[in-house]
């Protein structure tokens, strides 16, 4: 498994992490001033992203993300993912693209939801 695959797996785990651990886990994979956007939001730092993730966890209890594939080159990567429900059934799929900081952490993330 590549370092980038591991990074995306750790990032995906932040979405369903224990609230007390989320900001620390997120800081390990993303810079403090991380930019994040998807069709429903746009945030500009770790605290805002952690709050958005908490809202997701509240709206979709028991759900988690699985990273299915990662492509990478230069300071960019693309992850194909599946949102799994509490029974590990696919609830949705999507892709996320990111730019990486020089230390490897995510600095700019854009998520896209794929049609069902």
Jmol script that loads the backbone (N, CA, C; Angstrom):
load data "model"
ATOM      1  N   UNK A   1       0.849  -1.172   0.000  1.00  0.00           N
ATOM      2  CA  UNK A   1       0.000   0.000   0.000  1.00  0.00           C
ATOM      3  C   UNK A   1       0.897   1.238   0.000  1.00  0.00           C
ATOM      4  N   UNK A   2       0.595   2.175  -0.878  1.00  0.00           N
ATOM      5  CA  UNK A   2       1.396   3.395  -0.969  1.00  0.00           C
ATOM      6  C   UNK A   2       1.102   4.323   0.211  1.00  0.00           C
ATOM      7  N   UNK A   3       2.002   5.259   0.441  1.00  0.00           N
ATOM      8  CA  UNK A   3       1.782   6.255   1.492  1.00  0.00           C
ATOM      9  C   UNK A   3       0.529   7.068   1.210  1.00  0.00           C
ATOM     10  N   UNK A   4       0.264   7.351  -0.054  1.00  0.00           N
ATOM     11  CA  UNK A   4      -0.920   8.128  -0.407  1.00  0.00           C
ATOM     12  C   UNK A   4      -2.190   7.325  -0.164  1.00  0.00           C
ATOM     13  N   UNK A   5      -2.175   6.048  -0.461  1.00  0.00           N
ATOM     14  CA  UNK A   5      -3.327   5.181  -0.163  1.00  0.00           C
ATOM     15  C   UNK A   5      -3.584   5.167   1.344  1.00  0.00           C
ATOM     16  N   UNK A   6      -2.523   5.033   2.126  1.00  0.00           N
ATOM     17  CA  UNK A   6      -2.641   5.018   3.591  1.00  0.00           C
ATOM     18  C   UNK A   6      -3.201   6.368   4.085  1.00  0.00           C
ATOM     19  N   UNK A   7      -2.723   7.457   3.505  1.00  0.00           N
ATOM     20  CA  UNK A   7      -3.206   8.795   3.866  1.00  0.00           C
ATOM     21  C   UNK A   7      -4.707   8.913   3.610  1.00  0.00           C
ATOM     22  N   UNK A   8      -5.164   8.478   2.439  1.00  0.00           N
ATOM     23  CA  UNK A   8      -6.588   8.538   2.113  1.00  0.00           C
ATOM     24  C   UNK A   8      -7.396   7.628   3.039  1.00  0.00           C
ATOM     25  N   UNK A   9      -6.881   6.459   3.371  1.00  0.00           N
ATOM     26  CA  UNK A   9      -7.584   5.576   4.310  1.00  0.00           C
ATOM     27  C   UNK A   9      -7.728   6.249   5.670  1.00  0.00           C
ATOM     28  N   UNK A  10      -6.660   6.889   6.131  1.00  0.00           N
ATOM     29  CA  UNK A  10      -6.709   7.577   7.426  1.00  0.00           C
ATOM     30  C   UNK A  10      -7.661   8.770   7.372  1.00  0.00           C
ATOM     31  N   UNK A  11      -7.660   9.486   6.257  1.00  0.00           N
ATOM     32  CA  UNK A  11      -8.595  10.607   6.078  1.00  0.00           C
ATOM     33  C   UNK A  11     -10.036  10.095   6.107  1.00  0.00           C
ATOM     34  N   UNK A  12     -10.303   9.021   5.390  1.00  0.00           N
ATOM     35  CA  UNK A  12     -11.660   8.460   5.350  1.00  0.00           C
ATOM     36  C   UNK A  12     -12.118   8.059   6.745  1.00  0.00           C
ATOM     37  N   UNK A  13     -11.218   7.530   7.549  1.00  0.00           N
ATOM     38  CA  UNK A  13     -11.568   7.120   8.910  1.00  0.00           C
ATOM     39  C   UNK A  13     -11.971   8.311   9.776  1.00  0.00           C
ATOM     40  N   UNK A  14     -11.485   9.501   9.455  1.00  0.00           N
ATOM     41  CA  UNK A  14     -11.845  10.702  10.229  1.00  0.00           C
ATOM     42  C   UNK A  14     -13.347  10.977  10.176  1.00  0.00           C
ATOM     43  N   UNK A  15     -13.994  10.616   9.088  1.00  0.00           N
ATOM     44  CA  UNK A  15     -15.420  10.897   8.929  1.00  0.00           C
ATOM     45  C   UNK A  15     -16.274  10.133   9.937  1.00  0.00           C
ATOM     46  N   UNK A  16     -15.797   8.991  10.405  1.00  0.00           N
ATOM     47  CA  UNK A  16     -16.561   8.207  11.369  1.00  0.00           C
ATOM     48  C   UNK A  16     -15.813   8.060  12.697  1.00  0.00           C
ATOM     49  N   UNK A  17     -14.791   8.877  12.906  1.00  0.00           N
ATOM     50  CA  UNK A  17     -13.986   8.796  14.123  1.00  0.00           C
ATOM     51  C   UNK A  17     -14.779   9.243  15.343  1.00  0.00           C
ATOM     52  N   UNK A  18     -14.340   8.787  16.497  1.00  0.00           N
ATOM     53  CA  UNK A  18     -14.894   9.256  17.757  1.00  0.00           C
ATOM     54  C   UNK A  18     -14.714  10.779  17.801  1.00  0.00           C
ATOM     55  N   UNK A  19     -15.758  11.522  18.163  1.00  0.00           N
ATOM     56  CA  UNK A  19     -15.658  12.990  18.176  1.00  0.00           C
ATOM     57  C   UNK A  19     -14.467  13.520  18.979  1.00  0.00           C
ATOM     58  N   UNK A  20     -14.099  12.864  20.075  1.00  0.00           N
ATOM     59  CA  UNK A  20     -12.984  13.314  20.897  1.00  0.00           C
ATOM     60  C   UNK A  20     -11.637  13.138  20.190  1.00  0.00           C
ATOM     61  N   UNK A  21     -11.580  12.246  19.221  1.00  0.00           N
ATOM     62  CA  UNK A  21     -10.333  11.952  18.508  1.00  0.00           C
ATOM     63  C   UNK A  21     -10.262  12.579  17.119  1.00  0.00           C
ATOM     64  N   UNK A  22     -11.384  13.079  16.622  1.00  0.00           N
ATOM     65  CA  UNK A  22     -11.465  13.498  15.220  1.00  0.00           C
ATOM     66  C   UNK A  22     -10.456  14.588  14.861  1.00  0.00           C
ATOM     67  N   UNK A  23     -10.368  15.669  15.620  1.00  0.00           N
ATOM     68  CA  UNK A  23      -9.504  16.789  15.239  1.00  0.00           C
ATOM     69  C   UNK A  23      -8.031  16.369  15.241  1.00  0.00           C
ATOM     70  N   UNK A  24      -7.636  15.516  16.178  1.00  0.00           N
ATOM     71  CA  UNK A  24      -6.254  15.032  16.212  1.00  0.00           C
ATOM     72  C   UNK A  24      -5.976  14.139  15.013  1.00  0.00           C
ATOM     73  N   UNK A  25      -6.893  13.236  14.723  1.00  0.00           N
ATOM     74  CA  UNK A  25      -6.733  12.343  13.567  1.00  0.00           C
ATOM     75  C   UNK A  25      -6.704  13.144  12.271  1.00  0.00           C
ATOM     76  N   UNK A  26      -7.548  14.141  12.188  1.00  0.00           N
ATOM     77  CA  UNK A  26      -7.604  14.973  10.986  1.00  0.00           C
ATOM     78  C   UNK A  26      -6.310  15.772  10.816  1.00  0.00           C
ATOM     79  N   UNK A  27      -5.769  16.271  11.920  1.00  0.00           N
ATOM     80  CA  UNK A  27      -4.511  17.016  11.855  1.00  0.00           C
ATOM     81  C   UNK A  27      -3.333  16.184  11.389  1.00  0.00           C
ATOM     82  N   UNK A  28      -3.426  14.882  11.546  1.00  0.00           N
ATOM     83  CA  UNK A  28      -2.358  13.994  11.070  1.00  0.00           C
ATOM     84  C   UNK A  28      -2.379  13.827   9.559  1.00  0.00           C
ATOM     85  N   UNK A  29      -3.525  14.097   8.917  1.00  0.00           N
ATOM     86  CA  UNK A  29      -3.645  13.877   7.474  1.00  0.00           C
ATOM     87  C   UNK A  29      -3.870  15.147   6.664  1.00  0.00           C
ATOM     88  N   UNK A  30      -4.172  16.267   7.348  1.00  0.00           N
ATOM     89  CA  UNK A  30      -4.458  17.515   6.639  1.00  0.00           C
ATOM     90  C   UNK A  30      -3.820  18.691   7.375  1.00  0.00           C
ATOM     91  N   UNK A  31      -3.453  19.708   6.629  1.00  0.00           N
ATOM     92  CA  UNK A  31      -2.861  20.911   7.222  1.00  0.00           C
ATOM     93  C   UNK A  31      -3.939  21.723   7.943  1.00  0.00           C
ATOM     94  N   UNK A  32      -3.518  22.593   8.864  1.00  0.00           N
ATOM     95  CA  UNK A  32      -4.460  23.402   9.647  1.00  0.00           C
ATOM     96  C   UNK A  32      -5.395  24.232   8.775  1.00  0.00           C
ATOM     97  N   UNK A  33      -4.876  24.778   7.694  1.00  0.00           N
ATOM     98  CA  UNK A  33      -5.673  25.639   6.821  1.00  0.00           C
ATOM     99  C   UNK A  33      -6.239  24.879   5.614  1.00  0.00           C
ATOM    100  N   UNK A  34      -6.533  23.603   5.809  1.00  0.00           N
ATOM    101  CA  UNK A  34      -7.069  22.773   4.735  1.00  0.00           C
ATOM    102  C   UNK A  34      -8.336  23.403   4.154  1.00  0.00           C
ATOM    103  N   UNK A  35      -8.415  23.416   2.844  1.00  0.00           N
ATOM    104  CA  UNK A  35      -9.635  23.837   2.149  1.00  0.00           C
ATOM    105  C   UNK A  35     -10.378  22.571   1.753  1.00  0.00           C
ATOM    106  N   UNK A  36     -11.679  22.547   2.015  1.00  0.00           N
ATOM    107  CA  UNK A  36     -12.503  21.394   1.661  1.00  0.00           C
ATOM    108  C   UNK A  36     -13.784  21.912   1.040  1.00  0.00           C
ATOM    109  N   UNK A  37     -14.206  21.240  -0.031  1.00  0.00           N
ATOM    110  CA  UNK A  37     -15.480  21.591  -0.660  1.00  0.00           C
ATOM    111  C   UNK A  37     -16.114  20.351  -1.246  1.00  0.00           C
ATOM    112  N   UNK A  38     -17.429  20.305  -1.170  1.00  0.00           N
ATOM    113  CA  UNK A  38     -18.237  19.322  -1.879  1.00  0.00           C
ATOM    114  C   UNK A  38     -19.506  20.065  -2.277  1.00  0.00           C
ATOM    115  N   UNK A  39     -20.452  19.431  -2.953  1.00  0.00           N
ATOM    116  CA  UNK A  39     -21.632  20.180  -3.401  1.00  0.00           C
ATOM    117  C   UNK A  39     -22.423  20.849  -2.267  1.00  0.00           C
ATOM    118  N   UNK A  40     -22.237  20.404  -1.023  1.00  0.00           N
ATOM    119  CA  UNK A  40     -23.025  20.950   0.075  1.00  0.00           C
ATOM    120  C   UNK A  40     -22.328  21.968   0.949  1.00  0.00           C
ATOM    121  N   UNK A  41     -21.007  22.120   0.810  1.00  0.00           N
ATOM    122  CA  UNK A  41     -20.295  23.021   1.713  1.00  0.00           C
ATOM    123  C   UNK A  41     -18.950  23.441   1.160  1.00  0.00           C
ATOM    124  N   UNK A  42     -18.378  24.422   1.814  1.00  0.00           N
ATOM    125  CA  UNK A  42     -17.005  24.837   1.571  1.00  0.00           C
ATOM    126  C   UNK A  42     -16.464  25.340   2.902  1.00  0.00           C
ATOM    127  N   UNK A  43     -15.361  24.757   3.358  1.00  0.00           N
ATOM    128  CA  UNK A  43     -14.754  25.159   4.623  1.00  0.00           C
ATOM    129  C   UNK A  43     -13.277  25.445   4.402  1.00  0.00           C
ATOM    130  N   UNK A  44     -12.653  26.119   5.390  1.00  0.00           N
ATOM    131  CA  UNK A  44     -11.283  26.567   5.175  1.00  0.00           C
ATOM    132  C   UNK A  44     -10.279  26.244   6.256  1.00  0.00           C
ATOM    133  N   UNK A  45     -10.620  25.341   7.192  1.00  0.00           N
ATOM    134  CA  UNK A  45      -9.618  24.939   8.185  1.00  0.00           C
ATOM    135  C   UNK A  45     -10.043  23.633   8.867  1.00  0.00           C
ATOM    136  N   UNK A  46      -9.142  23.099   9.671  1.00  0.00           N
ATOM    137  CA  UNK A  46      -9.389  21.818  10.332  1.00  0.00           C
ATOM    138  C   UNK A  46     -10.615  21.840  11.233  1.00  0.00           C
ATOM    139  N   UNK A  47     -10.779  22.909  12.000  1.00  0.00           N
ATOM    140  CA  UNK A  47     -11.908  22.988  12.923  1.00  0.00           C
ATOM    141  C   UNK A  47     -13.233  22.960  12.174  1.00  0.00           C
ATOM    142  N   UNK A  48     -13.328  23.720  11.093  1.00  0.00           N
ATOM    143  CA  UNK A  48     -14.562  23.733  10.292  1.00  0.00           C
ATOM    144  C   UNK A  48     -14.798  22.377   9.635  1.00  0.00           C
ATOM    145  N   UNK A  49     -13.736  21.751   9.141  1.00  0.00           N
ATOM    146  CA  UNK A  49     -13.892  20.438   8.510  1.00  0.00           C
ATOM    147  C   UNK A  49     -14.308  19.399   9.542  1.00  0.00           C
ATOM    148  N   UNK A  50     -13.712  19.442  10.722  1.00  0.00           N
ATOM    149  CA  UNK A  50     -14.095  18.497  11.778  1.00  0.00           C
ATOM    150  C   UNK A  50     -15.563  18.680  12.150  1.00  0.00           C
ATOM    151  N   UNK A  51     -16.039  19.922  12.204  1.00  0.00           N
ATOM    152  CA  UNK A  51     -17.451  20.188  12.513  1.00  0.00           C
ATOM    153  C   UNK A  51     -18.347  19.650  11.404  1.00  0.00           C
ATOM    154  N   UNK A  52     -17.944  19.810  10.157  1.00  0.00           N
ATOM    155  CA  UNK A  52     -18.716  19.282   9.035  1.00  0.00           C
ATOM    156  C   UNK A  52     -18.769  17.755   9.102  1.00  0.00           C
ATOM    157  N   UNK A  53     -17.646  17.141   9.438  1.00  0.00           N
ATOM    158  CA  UNK A  53     -17.607  15.683   9.578  1.00  0.00           C
ATOM    159  C   UNK A  53     -18.525  15.226  10.712  1.00  0.00           C
ATOM    160  N   UNK A  54     -18.558  15.989  11.803  1.00  0.00           N
ATOM    161  CA  UNK A  54     -19.446  15.652  12.919  1.00  0.00           C
ATOM    162  C   UNK A  54     -20.902  15.709  12.481  1.00  0.00           C
ATOM    163  N   UNK A  55     -21.242  16.693  11.655  1.00  0.00           N
ATOM    164  CA  UNK A  55     -22.599  16.785  11.114  1.00  0.00           C
ATOM    165  C   UNK A  55     -22.933  15.587  10.242  1.00  0.00           C
ATOM    166  N   UNK A  56     -21.967  15.162   9.435  1.00  0.00           N
ATOM    167  CA  UNK A  56     -22.165  13.968   8.611  1.00  0.00           C
ATOM    168  C   UNK A  56     -22.426  12.756   9.497  1.00  0.00           C
ATOM    169  N   UNK A  57     -21.586  12.578  10.522  1.00  0.00           N
ATOM    170  CA  UNK A  57     -21.723  11.420  11.413  1.00  0.00           C
ATOM    171  C   UNK A  57     -23.079  11.427  12.113  1.00  0.00           C
ATOM    172  N   UNK A  58     -23.570  12.619  12.453  1.00  0.00           N
ATOM    173  CA  UNK A  58     -24.880  12.714  13.083  1.00  0.00           C
ATOM    174  C   UNK A  58     -26.012  12.406  12.120  1.00  0.00           C
ATOM    175  N   UNK A  59     -25.854  12.818  10.873  1.00  0.00           N
ATOM    176  CA  UNK A  59     -26.892  12.595   9.864  1.00  0.00           C
ATOM    177  C   UNK A  59     -26.897  11.156   9.345  1.00  0.00           C
ATOM    178  N   UNK A  60     -25.740  10.496   9.392  1.00  0.00           N
ATOM    179  CA  UNK A  60     -25.602   9.132   8.875  1.00  0.00           C
ATOM    180  C   UNK A  60     -24.942   8.245   9.923  1.00  0.00           C
ATOM    181  N   UNK A  61     -25.628   7.987  11.036  1.00  0.00           N
ATOM    182  CA  UNK A  61     -25.008   7.175  12.089  1.00  0.00           C
ATOM    183  C   UNK A  61     -24.637   5.780  11.577  1.00  0.00           C
ATOM    184  N   UNK A  62     -23.440   5.344  11.961  1.00  0.00           N
ATOM    185  CA  UNK A  62     -22.973   4.019  11.571  1.00  0.00           C
ATOM    186  C   UNK A  62     -22.350   3.954  10.188  1.00  0.00           C
ATOM    187  N   UNK A  63     -22.402   5.045   9.434  1.00  0.00           N
ATOM    188  CA  UNK A  63     -21.817   5.045   8.089  1.00  0.00           C
ATOM    189  C   UNK A  63     -20.319   5.316   8.179  1.00  0.00           C
ATOM    190  N   UNK A  64     -19.615   4.842   7.158  1.00  0.00           N
ATOM    191  CA  UNK A  64     -18.181   5.085   7.051  1.00  0.00           C
ATOM    192  C   UNK A  64     -17.806   5.114   5.567  1.00  0.00           C
ATOM    193  N   UNK A  65     -16.602   5.574   5.293  1.00  0.00           N
ATOM    194  CA  UNK A  65     -16.107   5.608   3.921  1.00  0.00           C
ATOM    195  C   UNK A  65     -15.015   4.571   3.732  1.00  0.00           C
ATOM    196  N   UNK A  66     -15.055   3.919   2.577  1.00  0.00           N
ATOM    197  CA  UNK A  66     -14.012   2.976   2.168  1.00  0.00           C
ATOM    198  C   UNK A  66     -13.336   3.563   0.936  1.00  0.00           C
ATOM    199  N   UNK A  67     -12.032   3.617   0.954  1.00  0.00           N
ATOM    200  CA  UNK A  67     -11.279   4.070  -0.217  1.00  0.00           C
ATOM    201  C   UNK A  67     -11.062   2.869  -1.129  1.00  0.00           C
ATOM    202  N   UNK A  68     -11.548   2.993  -2.358  1.00  0.00           N
ATOM    203  CA  UNK A  68     -11.500   1.882  -3.304  1.00  0.00           C
ATOM    204  C   UNK A  68     -10.304   1.929  -4.242  1.00  0.00           C
ATOM    205  N   UNK A  69      -9.840   3.133  -4.545  1.00  0.00           N
ATOM    206  CA  UNK A  69      -8.734   3.276  -5.494  1.00  0.00           C
ATOM    207  C   UNK A  69      -8.118   4.648  -5.299  1.00  0.00           C
ATOM    208  N   UNK A  70      -6.810   4.738  -5.450  1.00  0.00           N
ATOM    209  CA  UNK A  70      -6.102   6.014  -5.360  1.00  0.00           C
ATOM    210  C   UNK A  70      -5.179   6.136  -6.565  1.00  0.00           C
ATOM    211  N   UNK A  71      -5.241   7.276  -7.212  1.00  0.00           N
ATOM    212  CA  UNK A  71      -4.320   7.619  -8.292  1.00  0.00           C
ATOM    213  C   UNK A  71      -3.530   8.837  -7.817  1.00  0.00           C
ATOM    214  N   UNK A  72      -2.273   8.912  -8.202  1.00  0.00           N
ATOM    215  CA  UNK A  72      -1.453  10.025  -7.722  1.00  0.00           C
ATOM    216  C   UNK A  72      -0.362  10.381  -8.706  1.00  0.00           C
ATOM    217  N   UNK A  73      -0.006  11.641  -8.737  1.00  0.00           N
ATOM    218  CA  UNK A  73       1.200  12.127  -9.405  1.00  0.00           C
ATOM    219  C   UNK A  73       1.488  13.533  -8.926  1.00  0.00           C
ATOM    220  N   UNK A  74       2.753  13.876  -8.937  1.00  0.00           N
ATOM    221  CA  UNK A  74       3.239  15.161  -8.452  1.00  0.00           C
ATOM    222  C   UNK A  74       2.668  15.441  -7.061  1.00  0.00           C
ATOM    223  N   UNK A  75       2.007  16.552  -6.877  1.00  0.00           N
ATOM    224  CA  UNK A  75       1.452  16.859  -5.544  1.00  0.00           C
ATOM    225  C   UNK A  75      -0.068  16.725  -5.542  1.00  0.00           C
ATOM    226  N   UNK A  76      -0.600  15.825  -6.359  1.00  0.00           N
ATOM    227  CA  UNK A  76      -2.053  15.640  -6.501  1.00  0.00           C
ATOM    228  C   UNK A  76      -2.410  14.162  -6.351  1.00  0.00           C
ATOM    229  N   UNK A  77      -3.645  13.956  -5.895  1.00  0.00           N
ATOM    230  CA  UNK A  77      -4.157  12.584  -5.859  1.00  0.00           C
ATOM    231  C   UNK A  77      -5.664  12.594  -6.046  1.00  0.00           C
ATOM    232  N   UNK A  78      -6.165  11.451  -6.414  1.00  0.00           N
ATOM    233  CA  UNK A  78      -7.587  11.250  -6.650  1.00  0.00           C
ATOM    234  C   UNK A  78      -7.970   9.938  -5.969  1.00  0.00           C
ATOM    235  N   UNK A  79      -9.027   9.984  -5.174  1.00  0.00           N
ATOM    236  CA  UNK A  79      -9.479   8.780  -4.479  1.00  0.00           C
ATOM    237  C   UNK A  79     -10.912   8.467  -4.892  1.00  0.00           C
ATOM    238  N   UNK A  80     -11.143   7.229  -5.283  1.00  0.00           N
ATOM    239  CA  UNK A  80     -12.497   6.745  -5.540  1.00  0.00           C
ATOM    240  C   UNK A  80     -12.956   6.076  -4.260  1.00  0.00           C
ATOM    241  N   UNK A  81     -14.157   6.419  -3.787  1.00  0.00           N
ATOM    242  CA  UNK A  81     -14.623   5.934  -2.492  1.00  0.00           C
ATOM    243  C   UNK A  81     -16.064   5.446  -2.543  1.00  0.00           C
ATOM    244  N   UNK A  82     -16.413   4.666  -1.523  1.00  0.00           N
ATOM    245  CA  UNK A  82     -17.773   4.183  -1.322  1.00  0.00           C
ATOM    246  C   UNK A  82     -18.188   4.532   0.099  1.00  0.00           C
ATOM    247  N   UNK A  83     -19.372   5.112   0.236  1.00  0.00           N
ATOM    248  CA  UNK A  83     -19.952   5.338   1.558  1.00  0.00           C
ATOM    249  C   UNK A  83     -20.733   4.085   1.921  1.00  0.00           C
ATOM    250  N   UNK A  84     -20.359   3.482   3.052  1.00  0.00           N
ATOM    251  CA  UNK A  84     -20.994   2.245   3.499  1.00  0.00           C
ATOM    252  C   UNK A  84     -21.918   2.534   4.675  1.00  0.00           C
ATOM    253  N   UNK A  85     -23.079   1.879   4.676  1.00  0.00           N
ATOM    254  CA  UNK A  85     -24.001   2.046   5.797  1.00  0.00           C
ATOM    255  C   UNK A  85     -23.580   1.124   6.943  1.00  0.00           C
ATOM    256  N   UNK A  86     -24.373   1.073   7.990  1.00  0.00           N
ATOM    257  CA  UNK A  86     -24.061   0.277   9.172  1.00  0.00           C
ATOM    258  C   UNK A  86     -23.973  -1.215   8.916  1.00  0.00           C
ATOM    259  N   UNK A  87     -24.536  -1.691   7.799  1.00  0.00           N
ATOM    260  CA  UNK A  87     -24.461  -3.111   7.438  1.00  0.00           C
ATOM    261  C   UNK A  87     -23.407  -3.351   6.349  1.00  0.00           C
ATOM    262  N   UNK A  88     -22.554  -2.357   6.127  1.00  0.00           N
ATOM    263  CA  UNK A  88     -21.505  -2.409   5.101  1.00  0.00           C
ATOM    264  C   UNK A  88     -22.046  -2.545   3.686  1.00  0.00           C
ATOM    265  N   UNK A  89     -23.256  -2.040   3.471  1.00  0.00           N
ATOM    266  CA  UNK A  89     -23.831  -1.969   2.122  1.00  0.00           C
ATOM    267  C   UNK A  89     -23.526  -0.590   1.539  1.00  0.00           C
ATOM    268  N   UNK A  90     -23.293  -0.515   0.231  1.00  0.00           N
ATOM    269  CA  UNK A  90     -22.998   0.759  -0.417  1.00  0.00           C
ATOM    270  C   UNK A  90     -24.203   1.692  -0.345  1.00  0.00           C
ATOM    271  N   UNK A  91     -23.975   2.877   0.197  1.00  0.00           N
ATOM    272  CA  UNK A  91     -25.017   3.896   0.269  1.00  0.00           C
ATOM    273  C   UNK A  91     -24.827   4.944  -0.830  1.00  0.00           C
ATOM    274  N   UNK A  92     -23.575   5.227  -1.188  1.00  0.00           N
ATOM    275  CA  UNK A  92     -23.257   6.148  -2.270  1.00  0.00           C
ATOM    276  C   UNK A  92     -21.803   5.951  -2.668  1.00  0.00           C
ATOM    277  N   UNK A  93     -21.447   6.535  -3.796  1.00  0.00           N
ATOM    278  CA  UNK A  93     -20.066   6.477  -4.268  1.00  0.00           C
ATOM    279  C   UNK A  93     -19.650   7.858  -4.722  1.00  0.00           C
ATOM    280  N   UNK A  94     -18.361   8.048  -4.823  1.00  0.00           N
ATOM    281  CA  UNK A  94     -17.868   9.334  -5.287  1.00  0.00           C
ATOM    282  C   UNK A  94     -16.372   9.304  -5.509  1.00  0.00           C
ATOM    283  N   UNK A  95     -15.860  10.472  -5.826  1.00  0.00           N
ATOM    284  CA  UNK A  95     -14.426  10.666  -5.995  1.00  0.00           C
ATOM    285  C   UNK A  95     -14.044  11.951  -5.272  1.00  0.00           C
ATOM    286  N   UNK A  96     -12.847  11.980  -4.779  1.00  0.00           N
ATOM    287  CA  UNK A  96     -12.305  13.176  -4.162  1.00  0.00           C
ATOM    288  C   UNK A  96     -10.926  13.419  -4.742  1.00  0.00           C
ATOM    289  N   UNK A  97     -10.655  14.674  -5.050  1.00  0.00           N
ATOM    290  CA  UNK A  97      -9.358  15.079  -5.569  1.00  0.00           C
ATOM    291  C   UNK A  97      -8.694  15.958  -4.527  1.00  0.00           C
ATOM    292  N   UNK A  98      -7.375  15.871  -4.438  1.00  0.00           N
ATOM    293  CA  UNK A  98      -6.670  16.667  -3.442  1.00  0.00           C
ATOM    294  C   UNK A  98      -5.314  17.124  -3.951  1.00  0.00           C
ATOM    295  N   UNK A  99      -4.914  18.255  -3.417  1.00  0.00           N
ATOM    296  CA  UNK A  99      -3.542  18.745  -3.564  1.00  0.00           C
ATOM    297  C   UNK A  99      -2.872  18.466  -2.230  1.00  0.00           C
ATOM    298  N   UNK A 100      -1.590  18.136  -2.278  1.00  0.00           N
ATOM    299  CA  UNK A 100      -0.848  17.782  -1.075  1.00  0.00           C
ATOM    300  C   UNK A 100       0.158  18.872  -0.716  1.00  0.00           C
ATOM    301  N   UNK A 101       0.304  19.110   0.568  1.00  0.00           N
ATOM    302  CA  UNK A 101       1.324  19.999   1.106  1.00  0.00           C
ATOM    303  C   UNK A 101       2.676  19.339   0.882  1.00  0.00           C
ATOM    304  N   UNK A 102       3.750  20.088   0.996  1.00  0.00           N
ATOM    305  CA  UNK A 102       5.089  19.508   0.799  1.00  0.00           C
ATOM    306  C   UNK A 102       5.402  18.410   1.815  1.00  0.00           C
ATOM    307  N   UNK A 103       4.709  18.397   2.964  1.00  0.00           N
ATOM    308  CA  UNK A 103       4.933  17.328   3.941  1.00  0.00           C
ATOM    309  C   UNK A 103       4.055  16.105   3.675  1.00  0.00           C
ATOM    310  N   UNK A 104       3.259  16.150   2.605  1.00  0.00           N
ATOM    311  CA  UNK A 104       2.442  15.014   2.191  1.00  0.00           C
ATOM    312  C   UNK A 104       0.985  15.101   2.619  1.00  0.00           C
ATOM    313  N   UNK A 105       0.689  15.918   3.643  1.00  0.00           N
ATOM    314  CA  UNK A 105      -0.694  16.007   4.110  1.00  0.00           C
ATOM    315  C   UNK A 105      -1.574  16.716   3.077  1.00  0.00           C
ATOM    316  N   UNK A 106      -2.866  16.490   3.219  1.00  0.00           N
ATOM    317  CA  UNK A 106      -3.847  17.097   2.322  1.00  0.00           C
ATOM    318  C   UNK A 106      -3.974  18.586   2.623  1.00  0.00           C
ATOM    319  N   UNK A 107      -4.035  19.394   1.560  1.00  0.00           N
ATOM    320  CA  UNK A 107      -4.156  20.828   1.751  1.00  0.00           C
ATOM    321  C   UNK A 107      -5.385  21.408   1.057  1.00  0.00           C
ATOM    322  N   UNK A 108      -5.877  20.735   0.040  1.00  0.00           N
ATOM    323  CA  UNK A 108      -7.032  21.228  -0.713  1.00  0.00           C
ATOM    324  C   UNK A 108      -7.785  20.011  -1.242  1.00  0.00           C
ATOM    325  N   UNK A 109      -9.020  19.802  -0.761  1.00  0.00           N
ATOM    326  CA  UNK A 109      -9.780  18.598  -1.077  1.00  0.00           C
ATOM    327  C   UNK A 109     -11.112  19.000  -1.717  1.00  0.00           C
ATOM    328  N   UNK A 110     -11.464  18.345  -2.808  1.00  0.00           N
ATOM    329  CA  UNK A 110     -12.766  18.553  -3.429  1.00  0.00           C
ATOM    330  C   UNK A 110     -13.420  17.195  -3.627  1.00  0.00           C
ATOM    331  N   UNK A 111     -14.637  17.066  -3.081  1.00  0.00           N
ATOM    332  CA  UNK A 111     -15.382  15.823  -3.194  1.00  0.00           C
ATOM    333  C   UNK A 111     -16.508  15.916  -4.194  1.00  0.00           C
ATOM    334  N   UNK A 112     -16.723  14.847  -4.931  1.00  0.00           N
ATOM    335  CA  UNK A 112     -17.797  14.745  -5.915  1.00  0.00           C
ATOM    336  C   UNK A 112     -18.597  13.483  -5.633  1.00  0.00           C
ATOM    337  N   UNK A 113     -19.920  13.600  -5.648  1.00  0.00           N
ATOM    338  CA  UNK A 113     -20.789  12.446  -5.465  1.00  0.00           C
ATOM    339  C   UNK A 113     -21.198  11.947  -6.849  1.00  0.00           C
ATOM    340  N   UNK A 114     -21.056  10.649  -7.072  1.00  0.00           N
ATOM    341  CA  UNK A 114     -21.418  10.077  -8.376  1.00  0.00           C
ATOM    342  C   UNK A 114     -22.909   9.713  -8.382  1.00  0.00           C
ATOM    343  N   UNK A 115     -23.550   9.839  -9.545  1.00  0.00           N
ATOM    344  CA  UNK A 115     -24.963   9.471  -9.632  1.00  0.00           C
ATOM    345  C   UNK A 115     -25.167   7.995  -9.334  1.00  0.00           C
ATOM    346  N   UNK A 116     -26.313   7.688  -8.752  1.00  0.00           N
ATOM    347  CA  UNK A 116     -26.639   6.289  -8.403  1.00  0.00           C
ATOM    348  C   UNK A 116     -26.909   5.474  -9.648  1.00  0.00           C
TER     349      UNK A 116
END
end "model"
wireframe off; spacefill off
backbone 0.3
color backbone group
